[in-house]
């Protein structure tokens, strides 16, 4: 099955669809301008994944709560997935047709050409779109308009689970109870 850029397919009509889009930047399509911005974003992602990887390693050594370690692993897996997508997707696929700023890519990305971007400069493919609308003021609005991918879902799930189970993952240490001395004995010391 091939999707043209922006093509959609209902999975649960009125609720959820697959839609092929490419995200050149970060969450919600935010972009750092130019090639230097793209390279800066890619290097930043790599540094953050390395830092989170080191943190996860220390959690394993400390035998931190298994649920917390799994949540951190979900976050690092999602971040790594987006890095891999950005690093190699542009090397593997062409963009289908000339880019048109008003309509996006016009064709289907294929593996026939040399690719559209060098290492670490490709886009991230997003495909999940929640289409359910709710009444917001006097207008209907989608519950969650951005199109996202499996990696984004992994990061989000890890963060949400940490927030929900924070007290279970990081229980307060019981404060030592200081025994009070009987009032008559305090003056003897």
Protein Blocks (a to p, Z undefined) as FASTA:
>chain_A
ZZdehiacdfbghkaccdddddfbbghhiacehjklmmmmmmmmmmmmmmmmmmmmmmmm
nopafklmmmmmmmmmmmmmmmmmmmmmmmmpcehiacdfknopfbdcdfkbnojbdehi
accddfbdcfbdcdehjbccdfblpacdfklmmmmmmmmmmmmmmmmmmccddddddddd
dfklmmmZZ
